[in-house]
C-alpha cells in the first residue's frame, strides 16, 4: 500500500512539474459564422483553441471581450459560460494533447453599425490547480449590421412617372445601330431583340447585344449633412429608406449606383459608393455600405455629386435621399441634374418628395 501511495505521489508531482514547465504550444483564433447580418439576427462567435503540445491541459479559462451593443441570446449548456460586468464572456474547458476545440457563443446585435470583436485571453491552470499562466492573443473579427428596411409605403413618395421615364429611355436607347454582338436567346428577352439573320446563320435563336454605355441607370445619392433637429434619427432613417429604394430598383430590374457623403467605419480605404449594377452580390455591397456608414459626413456634398456624375454612365435620373430639404443641398443637386440633363427626385424620411 505504501509503495502504491509513493508511486501515485511521484506521478502527481511529475505531472505538476511538467505542467509548470510547459510554455507555448497553445493557439487561439476567433471568427463569425456571418460577417453581414440583419438587426436581431442570431449568429455565432466561434472560438478555436489548438493544443499543439503532447501534454494534457486540465484547466483552461477563456475571457472573450464583447463589443458594446452585442448581446448573447443563450449560453451553451455543455460548458460553463457566463457574461461579466466588463462585457466579457468567461468560460472554462480542458484540452487533450494535440486537440483542437471549437467553442460557439451565440451573439446578436439590434442596432445598425460595425462591431469589432478583439481581445482574447486564456489562463492555463497547472495539474494541481495551484497556479495559472495567462496568455493574451491578438484576434480580430468584425460584424456589420445592416439597416432595417423602411416600410414600402415610403416608395409612394416617388413620382409615378419616374419608373415610366426609365422604361421609355431604355426602349429608345436599344437601337440596332448600337448593336455590338449577339448571344443566345434565353426566353426573357423581347421578341424585337431577336436577330433573324444571326439566328439563321447559327441555327438557333440569337438576340442582339447593345452597347451598355448607353444603358440607363439611376444614381441614388444619400446625403447626411443637415441642420435639421433630430439629425441622428433622420440620418438613420435615411439609410433604412435607401435600402427600401434599392430593393425596389432591384425588383424592377433597373440598374443603379449608390453614393454617399458619409464616412465609413472600418476599411482603410473609405467606402463612399457602389458602382452601377444589379443582382444579389451588388445588393449585398449596398447593404454593407449602408451598415458601415456613420451618422456624420466626411466630404462636401457637392464634391460627392461631381464624383458620382463622373462615374455614372447612361444616367436617367438622380434620386436624392436626404434628412431634410436643406436649401444648399437641394441647390447643389439641382445644378448637377441640370448639367446632366436628367430629372431629380428627392426623398426624405418625413415624407416630403420633390
N, C-alpha and C positions, 0 to 999 in steps of 0.2 A: 504493500500500500504506500509506503514511504517512497519507494522507487517511482511508482506511478505519479505521485504528487510532485516529485522532483522533475520528472520528465515534462509534466504539464506546465510547471512553473518555468522551466527553461524554454519551452516552446513559446509561452506567452511573452516572456522577456525578449526572445529573439524577434517575434513579430512586432513588439513595441519598438525595438531598436531599428528594425527595417523601416517601419512607418515613420519614425522620427528623422531618419537619414534621407528618406526618399525626397527628391526635389524635381520639379518639372514633370513632363510626361502627361500633363492634363491640358486639353484644348477645349475651347467653347466658342460657339457661334450662335447667332440668333437670326431668324428670318420670319417673314409673314406669309401666310397662305395666299393673301391677296395684298397688293400694294395700292389698289384703287377700289374704293368701296362706297356704298351708299350710306347716308346717315342712319345710324341704328342697326346696320348690318353686322351680324356676328361673324368674326373670323378668328384665326388662331395665331398666337405668337409661339413659334417653335424654338425651344432652347435645345441645342445639340451639344452634348458633352461626350468627349472622347478620352478614354483612359488608355494612353499609349504605353503604359508600363505593364509588367507581368505581376504586379502586386495588387492585392485586394484593397479597394478604397472603402472602408467600412462606414464612413460617415462623410457626407458632403452637404454643406448648407449653402444654398444659392440665394442671392439677392439681385433681383432684376428691377431696374428703375423704370417707372411708368410715366409717360408724359401726362401733363395736366389735361384733363378733358377725356382721357381714356379710362374706361371702367371695365371691370371683369364681370361677366354675366353669371358665371358659376365657377366653382373651384373643383378641380379634378379630385375625385374621391379616393383614387388609389394611392395618392401621395399626399403627404402633409403640405398644405399650401395656405398662406394667409396674406392679407394685404395690410401693411403697416401704415402708421400715420404719416410717414415720409413718402407716401406713394411708391412703395416698393413691394414687389411680390417676393415673399420669402418662402422657400420650400426646402425640404431635406430629402436625400436619397442616398444610395450607395452605388458603387460600380465594381463589377467584376474585372479581372485582368483582361486587357485588350478589348474592352467592351465599349460600344457606342450607345448612348442613351439619347432619346428624344422626349422632352417634356413639353406638353402642349398647354398653353394658357389661353382660354377663351377671352377675347377682348372685343370692345366696340367703342365707337365714338358717335356722339349725336350731332356735333356741330361741324360745319364745313371748315376745311383747312388742312394744314400739313402737321403731322405728328411724328416726332422723331424718337425712336427707341435707342438709347445708348446708355451704357453703364451696366456691367455685369461683374459681380464678384463672387468667388467661391471660397468657402472656408473648408479646408480638409482637416478632419479630426484624426488623431493618431489611434492606434489599436485599442488603447485603454481609455480613450476619451479624456486624457489629462492635458492635452494641448491642441492648438489649432494652427494651421498655416493659411494665411489669407492671400489669395491671388486675384488681381484685377485684370479684366480682359477688355480690350478695345474693340467693341462690337458696334454695329450700326444697322438700323432698319428704319424705313420711313413708310408712313401710311398717309395717303391723300384721300380725304373725304370730299366727295363732290357735292354741289348744292342740290337741295331738293328742287323738284320741278314746280314751277308756278302753275296755278290752275289753267286749264286750256281756255277758259273764257277770256284770259288775258289776250289771246290772239284776236279777239274781236276788235281790238284797237286798230289792227292793220286794215287799211282801206281795202275794200273788196276788189278794186281794180289792180292792186299790186301784183297778185299772182297771175291775173289775166294778162297784164303787160309782159310778164316774163314769158308766158306761153306764146304770145304773139311774136315777140322778138326772136324767140328760139325758132319759130316756124320760118320767119323771114331770113334768118341767118343760114338756115340749112339750104343753101343754094348749090346746084350741081357745079357751078363754076369753082366752088371751094373744095371739090372732091379731091382727096389726096390718096385714096386707095380703096380696097374692097375687103370685106370679111364675110364669114359665113352668116347666113340668116338664122337667128335664134328663135323667131316667133314673137319676140317682144317689139320688134321694130315696125313702124308703119309701112304699109304696102308701097307708099310712094318712094320709100328709100331703096327698094329693090332695083338693082340694075339688071335688066333682062339680057343685055348683050354680054355682061360679065357672067351671068348665070348660064347662058348658052355655052360659053367657052369652057366653064368649069364643070358643067354637067350637074350643077346643084344651085340652089338659090343663094345669091350673093347680094349683099347690101353695100351701099356706098359709105365710106368713112369720110367725114368732113374735117376741115381744118379747125382743130379745137381752140385755136387762138380766137376764133370768132364765137365760141360758146358764151352764152350769157351766164352771169352769176350774180349773187347778192353779196355785198360787203357788209357784214354785221360788225358794228363798232360799239364797244362798251366804254362809256365814259364814267370815271369815278370822281372827277373834280366837280365840286359843287359847294355852294354856300348855304344850301338848304338846311333847315333844322332836321334833327334826327338823321344826320348824314349816314352814320354807320348802318342803321337799319335799312335805309333806302338803297345803299350800295349793295348790301347783302341780297335785297330783293331783286336788284338788277341782275345779279348772277343767276338767280332762280328763273327770272324771266328770259334770260339769254338761253338757258338750257331748253326751255319750252319752245322758244322760237327756232333754235337749231334742230330740235327734234321734228318740228313741223316741216322745215325745209327738207330734212332727210326723207320724211314720209312722202313728200310731194316730188321727190327726185330733182330738186333744184340745187345746183352746185352753189356753194357758199364758202366764204372765208371769214375768219374772226380776228379782230384786232381789239386791243385794249390799252389804255394808258396807265393801267395799274401795275404796280411792281409785283413780282412773283417770288414766292417763298420757296427756296430750295436750290434750284440748279445754279451753277456758276454763271452760265450764260442766261441772261434774262429771257423769260418766255413772255412775249407780248402778242404773238399772233399764231394762228394756224392757217396754213395756206389753203387755196381752193381745193375742194374735193367733196366726196360723198362716201358713204359706206360706214360699216361698223368701226373699222380702225380709225377713220377720220373723226368720227363722233367721240371715240374714247380720248383722242388727243384734245378735243374741245373740252370734254369733261375734266381732264387733268389740268388744263389751263385755268378753267373756272375754279377748280379746287385749290390750286396753288395761289391764285391771285389774292392779294391783300385788299384791305379796305381803303388804301391810300394810293394816290397817283405817284408815278415816277417821272414821267415825261410830260411836256406841254401837249395839250390835246391836239392842237393844230399840226404839230410835228408828227404825231402818230397818224393823223389823217393823210398827210403828204406821203408818209412811208406806205400806208395802206393803198393809196391810189396808185403809187408807182409799182406795187407788186401784184395788183389785180388786173386781169385782162378780161375783155368782153363784158364789162360791167353793165348790169341792167339797172341796179338801184342800190342806194345806201340805206341801211336800216340802222338807225342810231338808237341805242338804249342808254338812257341817262337818268340819274336820280331825280332831276328836276329840269324845268325848261329855263335854264340859265341863258341870259342874253348872249354872252360871249361864246358859249358852246354852240348855241344854235346858229350864230352868225358864221362861225368857222365851218360848221358842217354845211351850211348853205353855200358858202363860197366854193367848197370842194365839189359839191354836187353840180354847181353851175359850170365850173371849169370842165367837168367830165361830161356834161350834157345829160345827166341822169336825174331820176327822181329821188327825193329824200323823204323817208318816213321815220318819224320819231316816236319812240315808246317810252313811257315812264311807269314806275310801279304804282303810281297813284291813279293810273287810268287815262292819262292825257295822251292824245295822239294828234300829230300834225301832219 
